Each structure stands twice: as C-alpha cells, then as structure tokens.
Amino acid sequence: MSLTDKFSERYGGFIADRPFATLLIVLAITLTAFYGQSMLKMEAMDTEHMLPDDIEVLKTMNYVSDEFGGSDSALVVVESDPANTGTNEKRDVRDAKVLAYADLLSKKLELLDDVVSASSGADLAKEGDRLAQSQNKINSLISDNPQSMLYYSSDYSIVLIRMRLNDNYDQERLSQEVTGIISETAKPPGIKTQASGDFAVQTSIQNQIAPDMAKTGQYSFIGVLIIVVLVFSSVRYGLTSLLAIMFGTVWCFGLMGLLGLSVTSQTSGAASMIMGIGIDFGIQVISRFRIELSEGRIKKAMIATLKAVTMPMATTTIAALVGFKAMSMGQLTILEQLASIMSYGILCCMLAALTVVPAAIVIGERYAHLFRFSIRR
C-alpha cells in the first residue's frame, strides 16, 4: 500500500468516525477566513498599475510627475441646470454670481491636503485679484482669452474647476472631501455641481466592486446549483457538492485578506471563475462516493472514495497552479493578480472538497439512514 493510500485510509476513517469534529475544525478555519475578508482591500486599478514599472512610458510619466509636482488632475463641473423657464435661474455660467461661486469653490478645494493647485474659469474673468465689475467686461475677458476653451463649453453652459493632485493622493478621502465642499457651499439657483475626472470615476467603480462581486457570485451559485441537482437527480447531493465552492471561495478571499492582498475592479469577477472550476472537486467526491456506497458501508465507502479521488484531485490542482503561474509571468500586472486569486481559489476549493464535503456526506447519509429506518419500523 502506497503512502498516499495509507494516508487516505486513515483520513477517511477519521472523517467517517468523527464528521462533527471535522466540521468544527472547518468552522474554526472559516471564522478565521471571515476575519481575513474584513481586512481585504478593494482598490481601483488605473492604467499605471496595469503595467510593470520598467515600461519606458511609465518611466517618463513618473519623471514628469516628480519634476513638476504631480501629473494627475481632477475636475469639478459647474453646470447650468434651470428647472423652470421664465425664472431668474442661471443659464450662462459667465454670470457674475456663478463665477463668484466657482471661484469660492476653487479656493476651498486648494486648501485640501491632496490638492497641489486649483484653478477655474473665474480666473479668466478677473482684473487683478478680483472679478470684473460689469457683466460685459466679464464676457469680454473670457471670450478674448485663448484658454477659455479649457474651462468653458462652447455654449457657456459649463465651467470647470481644474485641480492638480499630489502623486500619492488618497482617492477615497479626496472624493469625500470634494463632495463635502460641494454640498456645504451655497450655490446660485439653476446650477448643478459635481465632481468629475479619474478620482471620481475610480471611486464610483470601487464602490461597485463589492455589490458586483455579490451579484455575480449569486448568479454563478444558482447556475451551478441547478446543474449539479440535475446531474445527481438529488437536491441533497447537489447542495453537498456546492460546499466545496462555498467554503473554498470564502477561504480564498479570507487568505488574501490575511496576506494583505487586494481586489480590483478588473479582478472582482474571479469568484465566478473559481466557482466554475472548483465545482469539479465536489462533483468528483460525490460521484465516487455514490459508486462506492453501493458496495459497502458508509465508512468503507468514504475510505475508498478518498483513496480514489485524492491523487487525481491533487494532480489537477497542481496542473492548474502551474498554468496560472505561467499566466502570471507576462508583462501585464492584471494577469499576475488574476492568476494569484485563481491559484488560491482552486487550492482552497480542493481542500474544502476533501474536508467539508466528506464530513457533510457522512452526516447526511447517517441521518438519511436513520430516517429510512424509522419509516420502515
């Protein structure tokens, strides 16, 4: 008898004799994984972080950023948005009150720690440090300035506030601070103001990562459940096989949190991919056990099952890990991150299939046997 067979026999006997003790160990691991998930970071990935640092274009951009104090920019959009016609609501943002409002916002934004400088279309309408006194003079100064196209739309319904940011600005903090300044600053009637630019878009994407992961995970789970129930013609066996991907996915992201790794918008769909691949482990254990159970008792069937599936599942996992490692050897950082998540996911699904699934099978068979026995009596 090989070393693998000896281990499988002892391990299978332990699970068959002590399924609840196995589940307690699994529960402890899962609670640790939940703690790890609470530490998991959700980050937005920009183009810079998708490429290796030694790419020439990134070297140039980093040099310019260091030399000139940051290359990232952000916008606040002040837009004409009249609710009613025939009112005094502003339609042309060159109005003195609108520009005074934009100028006030610009000064407030420039005080933020993450902002290097801020400028607005109101700067083009100034004589010295103050806005021009007459509306005609304001219109003339703006129309004669060649930079007006950088701040105003062609129909003068929008004026921009441009911010230059620090290299290592805190995206979430900046978004909250800019939104707070916009909400607390009184604006003229008929004006709509909102943040724009990369920092606002990436913050919005980041806020969608968790809901999207939950949604795609639910759809994947339901789809896989329908398939395995049809394959096994049994709800109990179908649900039992799903334990491999349920616990495997939780363990995967818990492990990532404990290791200080993060999930980005580009890799947030990895959970669905893990479920699609990892369900095979649960199916293998269930299918083999049903074959072995027809020839013997539960303990004997479980030992035979683990002897039969442990080595093939381990081989499949190793082959998958080698494939994902090869994928991570490319230049794109996003592929390396996706490969790492998939590697952890497949490994955790295999471990769950060899722990949670066998214990659940034994408990299910014992209760089913007692139920059938009581009916026959």
PyMOL commands that set and color helices and strands:
alter all, ss='L'
color gray80, all
select helices_A, chain A and resi 3-17+19-38+47-50+56-68+96-109+121-125+135-144+146-150+171-184+198-232+235-258+270-293+298-327+333-353+356-376
alter helices_A, ss='H'
color red, helices_A
select strands_A, chain A and resi 41-43+73-80+115-120+126-127+130-131+158-165+191-196+262-264
alter strands_A, ss='S'
color yellow, strands_A
deselect
rebuild
show_as cartoon
